Amino acid sequence: MKIAYVDCFSGISGDMLLGALLDAGVSLDELKDALSALKLEGFSVRTSRESKNGLFGTRVLIGVEAQEQGHRNFRHIRKIIQEAGLSPWVKQKSIEVFELIAKQEGKIHNRPFEEVEFHEVGATDSILDIVGSVLAIEKMGIEALYASSLPLGSGFVNTAHGRIPVPAPATIALLKGVPVYDSGIQQELVTPTGAALLRGLVRSFGSMPPMVIEKVGYGVGTYDLPDRPNLLRILVGEDREDARSETVLVLEANLDDTNPEWLGYLMDRLFKAGALDVVFMPAHMKKNRPGTLLQVIARPDQRDVLSSILFRESTTLGVRFRYSLRQVLRRSLAEIESPWGKIEVKKVFMPGGTFYFQPEYEACRKIAEREGKPIREIYYWVISRNEIRPK
């Protein structure tokens, strides 16, 4: 599987990510042809090779005619992307990135997110940065994106709303749950566009995953920084490890006064909101009360949504949270022929190049009900197919 690691040692912006992807081998002509599907007029996209501290990379230069640069709300931007002749995945991911920004800007400016007017981010060049980056990822065949921790700058920056602190409020809001650190530089290193692209596209943040590097690209930033080259580096290669590490959020709460009938409903609500796993464990608590330890595993960006559900749907007065690394085996859904027709199974890849089939409950349940057989018979049949075999 092809993966990429975004090394943000000098932060990230939309044009830096697009520049790094072009530097890693994406064809500029193919990218421009694809971007022409957007109903935007009066723009040009070109690149230049530039050096920062003796290291060369690609800088993206987008030219826009003055009359085309205006304010757009999220509804307008979504329409532009939906009507473009792009793949469903590119449309979906590009819209998701803009929606992330719109929701945070809506909270900051106290407006419905669909009515939020975009200024810097909504301008033509930023639409091209976001859609272009998603297009470039698709063209490179990257299936999973990872990123480093992010350095944050300080100071102030001038925007359409006036002078605001760095990091910008939208940037800070977008980076909830993402590991960051103080760079010591008075300069905006992570822009709202860059933060939204990472939040919308990256699987986990932290150290580089095990990979065989095939391509390296550098995207050039605008400013010269005092202590580092203003570059964004992307490493593209093959994930040779079938067991990989990723960052997850772990939420926990002790419940000793919750009606047991509410727990099933709570679990359903958490899963519908995107939790990866929900576990109830018996616990013996203070004052000799029997209780329940609730543990939720989720993506790092889901803390606020899931904590809100816990406070609303249980009796807990506090929720513990931490970020943890977990190692997971690669898996995919597959169909195999069975005595009862095709059956959906989980194909699990083991380190060393083998895989096995794991029964899927819903698929086995449907066959058991239709054929009038015990569900364990369907399970045993799937498991019996598992002579550990090569890929």
N, C-alpha and C positions, 0 to 999 in steps of 0.2 A: 504494500500500500504506500502511495506517495504522500509524504507529510512535509510540513515546512515549519521552521522555527524562526520567529521574528525577534531579533536581538535588539532591544530598544535602549542601547547604552546612552543615547542622546535624546531619548523621547521619541515621539511619533506624531506625524501629521498625515493627512490624506494624500498629499502629493508625494511625501517621502515613501509611503507604502507603495504607491503606484510606481514610483521611480525604481524602487528596489526590485519589484516584480519584472519591470521592463529590463532592468540591468541583468536579471537572472535568466533572461532568454525569451520573454514574451515579445512577439513581433509588434512593433509600433503600427505598421500598416494594417495588420489584422485587427488590432485594437481600435484604430480609427474607423475602420469599416464597420465594426460592431457598434461603436458609439454613435455612428450616423443614424442608427435606428431610433435614437431619442429625438423627439420633436423639439429640438433646440436649434436655433439659428444663430449665425454670426459668431462662431467660435472656431478656434484652431488649436491643435495639440501638437507640440513638437518637443524634442528632448535635446539636451546638451550634455557633454561629458565635462564634469567639473571636479576640482580637487578640494578636499578639506584635510589640512594637515598632511599633505602628501599622498592621501588615499583618494583614488578616483571612483566616482560613481555616476549615476544617471540622475539628472535633474529634469523634472517635468515642468514645461512652461505652457500654460494654457492662456490663449489670447481670447478675449471676449469684447465684442463691440459694445460701446458704452450704453447704447439704448437697450441692449439686451439684459443688462445687469439690474435686476429689480427684486423686490420682495415677493416671496411665494410662501403660501402656507402649506402644511403637510398634505392636505387634501389635493392641492394642485400638483405637488411633487409626486404623490402616489399615482395620480392620473397619468402624468408624463411617463412614468416607468411602466405602468400597466399597459399602456398603449404602444409601447416600443416592441419591435420585433426581436426580443431577447428570449433566452431560455427561461422556463418556469423557475429554475433554481436561482438564476441571476436576478430575476424580478423579485422573488420572495426575499432573498437575502438583502438586496438593496433597500427594499421598502422597510424591512425590519430594522436596518441600521438607522434610517431616517426616523422611524417611529420611536426608537430609543431616545434620540435627541429631542423629538417633539414632546414626548411625555415629561422629560426633565425640564425643558424650557417652559412647558405649560405650568408645572408646579412652581417654578421660580417666579414666573410673571403672573400667576394666578389666572390662567385662561384655559379653556378646553384645548386639549393637545391638538385636535384637528384644525383649530383656528389659529394656532400659533404661527406668526409670521417669521420666517427665517430671513436672516440678514446675511451675515458672512457665510453660514452653512448652506443657506438656500440659494445662494448665487450660483450661476451656471458653472463656474469653475469647480465648486465643491460637489455639485451633482455629478460632474464628470469624474472627480477624484473617487467618489464612493462607488458609482456604477462601474467605473473603469477598473478599480481594484478588485471588485467582485468578479468582473469579466476575466481579468488576468488570472485570478486564482482558478477559475473554471478552465481556462485555456491551458494552464500548466498541469491540469489533472490532479491538483492537490486535494486530497480527501480529508485531511485533518490539519488544523493550524494550531500551533502552540506559541506562547510568547513569554518573554522574560518579565521580571518585575520592572516597574516603571519609575524612572527618575522624575521628580517634580521640581519645577522651578518656583520662583517667588517674584514679588514686585507687582507691577500693574501693567495693564494693556488697554489700549484704546479700542472701543467697539462702537457699534451703532447705538448702544444704550448708554454710552459714556465711558468713563474710565472705571475699570473694575479690577479686583485683585486677581493675581495669578497664584495657583491655577484658577481658571474661570469657574464660576459656580456650576455651570453645566458639566464641565469636565470632572469636578469633584463628585457630583451626583452620579455620573456614569461609571466612576471608578469604585463605587461601593463594592466591597468584597474582592477587590483586586489588590495584590501586594504592591506597595509603592514605597519609595524612600526619598529623602531630601537630597537633591543634587548639590545644594549650596550655590546654585547659579541664579542670578536675578534675570530670568528670561523665561518666557513661556515655552516649555519643552513638549508638553502633551496638549494638543488642541482638542476641542470638542469632537471634531471630525475623526481624529486619530483614535480618541478614546472610544467613540461609538463603533468604529470599525473593529477594534479589538473585542469589545463586549459582544458584538453581533456575530463574530466569526471564529473567535479563539476557543478551543476546547478547554485548555487549562493554562495557568500562569506559573512560572517558576523555572526550574532548571531544564536544560535541553533534554528531550527524550532520546532514547537510544535510536540512532539512525545511521545510515550510510550516506554521506553527503555526496550529492551529484552536481549541484549548482549553487553558486553564491552570488547574491546581488546586493548592491549598495544604492540606496536612495539618498539624494543630497538635499539637505535642508537649506533654508534661506540665509540664516545668520551664521556668523563666525562665533564660536564659543570659546571662552578663555582657557578651558582645561581639557578639551576633548574634541575630536572631529565631529561636526554636526552631520552625522550619517545614520541611516537606519539600515541594518544588515538583515538579510533573509537567507536562511540556509534551506535548501530544498533537497530531498533525498528519499530513500526507501526506508520504511520502518521494518527492520529485520527482527524485531522482538514481538512475538505474538502476545506476550504479557507486557503491558505498558503501564506507566504511572500517570495519574491525573489528580488534580486537586479537587476535593469535594468539601462541601459545608456539612457539618454535623451539628444538629440541634437536639437538645435534651431537656426534658422536664420531668419532675417527680409529681405524680398525681395520687392523692390519698383521699380525695373527696369528690371524685367524678363518678357519675352514674355510669356503670359498665355499658349500658345500652347506647350511650353517646359515643363510645370509642369507635365503633364500626363506622358511624357517620363521619367522625373526625378523620379516620383513615381515608375514607373516600374523598373527602374534601382536599386532603393533602396530596393524594395522588393526582387528582384532577388539576391541581395547581402546578404540577410538574415535579413533585418529589420523586427521587429515584428509588427510595425504599423507606418503609415505615415499620417500626418494630415496637411491640408492647412486651415488656418483661415484668414478671412479678417481683415485687420488692417489699421488704419489711422496714417500715419507716418509723419516725419518732412517735412516742406515746404508744408503741406496740401496734400501730395501725398497719394493716395490709394495704399495699398500694401498687401502683404501676409506674415503671420507668418507661417513658416514651422516648424513642430515638428516631430521628428523621435524617436521612442522607439526601443531599440535593446538590445542585450546581451552585458555585460560589455566589452567583448573582441573585439567588432566590431567597436570601435571608429575610428581607422585609416582608415579602408576600407570605411566606410560610409562618413567620413569627406572628403576623397579624391573625392568621387562621388559628394558631394555637391559643392566642389570648381570647379570641372570640368564641371558639368552639369547645374550649376546655376550661377547667377551673384554675389553671396554673396562674400564679402571680409573677413568675419569672421564667425566662428561657435561657439556658446556657448555650453558647455556640463556640465553635472552633473550626479552623480549617485544617484538613488532614490530607495526606497523600494516600491513595489507594492504588493497588496494582490489579489490573483487570485483564482477563484473557480476551483476545479479539474474537468476535462472534458475528454471525450473519444469519438471516433467515434463509431456509432452503426448502424445496419440496422433493419428497422421495415417493416412489411408487410403493403402495402397500396392498395387502389383500382386499382393502376396502376403498381403493382408489388413491389419489394423491393425498398426501398428508404433509402439513407444514411442520418443520422441525427447526431447532436451533443448531447451527453448525458452529462448533467451538474449536478454535485453533490452539493447539498446544505448543509450547516451546520445543523446538527441534524439528518442526515441519510436519507434524501429524495433526489430525482433527478427529472429532467424534460428533455423533448426533445426540442431541438432548431433547426429550419429549417436550412439546408445548401443551400446556394444560388445556387451553380452549380448543385446540385442534383435536386432542384426544377425547375431550368431553363430547364434542359434536358427533364424532364417530361412534362413541360408546352409546349415546342416546339413539342415534339413527339405527345402529345395528343391534341394539339390545344386548350389548356385551359389557362385562365388568370393565371399568376404565383401566384397572391394573393390567388387563390383558393387552390393551393398546400400548400402554407404557412399556411393558416387557417386550413387545414386538419391536418397538423402536430401539430400545436398548440392545436387543439381540443383533441389530445391524452393525454394532460397534466393534468390529475388529479394528483396532487402531490402525489407521491407514495413512499413507503419505498424502500430501496435498495434491 
